[in-house]
């Protein structure tokens, strides 16, 4: 295998790693549960990459790209801050730790930002120069891409949407603790909690809530559609401020509930200013592979800057 890089997606429950060729073909994919604590996470990631490198042949892998939770300094690869999804993750020097263990150049970005780089590789949006990528899963995240490159912003939070103020109080607190933020109302756990509150029942898995919606449960339908519409309304306001020519959607809620993205797009186009109503809101075909494809692009960029 020639022209390969290693890509890693660190999540709160699982870590995925793969070799990715320069033409975006994913090879040798592996996945493990996320261990507890930053030292253990870094150890597992290093072991996964070393295993992939060993199987691919000496010298085949030339760089590593990592997507990880938290606000991450793209220059230093240090986690500036993080929520409780990975306890003790804040302050972790991910880039330097992995580079020291592997002897390879390493690039690190927030996981949603990495997914954004993967999403924009879809042919449907590849010709769009200004994009907003939105991820809805256990949490809510966003990233801006300009001319194929991430927009970091001076505080490494450009495109972040989780903490947008919304008129409807969520059923669960945002990662920061507030109930009037977008994440508190539209993230997967918030939708499940909203359904439980409406039915005075237990919190059920989101997959079950979606199945009940399709079976005609009006409370389930209201919980899911209300979250999707609220997201679309919020994005209409945000796009008026940042002015993009496409919005891409990803994350577990989007990929797990087929009805979510169309409802979001409908609300967006209803609320958007007239010049923005033609902005497409799409789910890229890169799908759940977007985080790994984006991490691979990070690796290619650092490989060009630091050839080995």
Buried (B, 14 or more C-beta within 10 A) or exposed (E): EEEBBBBBBBBBEEBBBBBBBEEBEBEBBBEEEBEEBBEEBBBBBBBBBBEBBEEBEEEBBBBBBBBBBBBBBBEEBBBBEBBEBBEBBBEBBBBBBBBEBBEBBBBBBBBBBBBBBBBBBBEBBEEBEBBBBBBBBBBBBBBBBEEEEBBBEEEBBBBBBBBBEBEBEBBBBBBEEBBBBBBBBBBBBBBBBBBBBBBEEEBBEBEEBBBBBEEEBEBBBBBBBBBBBBBBBBBBBBBEEEEBBBBBBBBBBBBBBEBBBEBBBBBBBEBBEEEBEEBBBBBBEBBBBBBBBBBBBBBBBBBEEBEE
